[in-house]
Amino acid sequence: MAWLGIVLSVPALRVVCGGGTDDGAGVPDGLPASAGVALQYIALAQAGSSSGLWPVAAGRVVVGLAGAGVATVLLSLG
């Protein structure tokens, strides 16, 4: 069932990232973003229920820092 979701998500990502066109210009941005969300969910699944909200909080901090790093690099390039 998980593989079916993966197989269906790739064409759906192309449709969503195309913005109504058929060129799929947003796919190169959408694939890494989707992989990052999947990685976050996989990491959260490893945490036990006794850990409370700390894994979620830590994940949000890491995402914020990674986003700031990517933004800094992109702004310095362009």
Sequence and secondary structure as in RCSB ss.txt:
>XXXX:A:sequence
MAWLGIVLSVPALRVVCGGGTDDGAGVPDGLPASAGVALQYIALAQAGSSSGLWPVAAGRVVVGLAGAGVATVLL
SLG
>XXXX:A:secstr
 HHHHHHHHHHHHHHHHTTTSSS TTHHHHHHHHHHHHHHHHHHHHS GGGTTHHHHHHHHHHHHHHHHHHHHHH
HH 
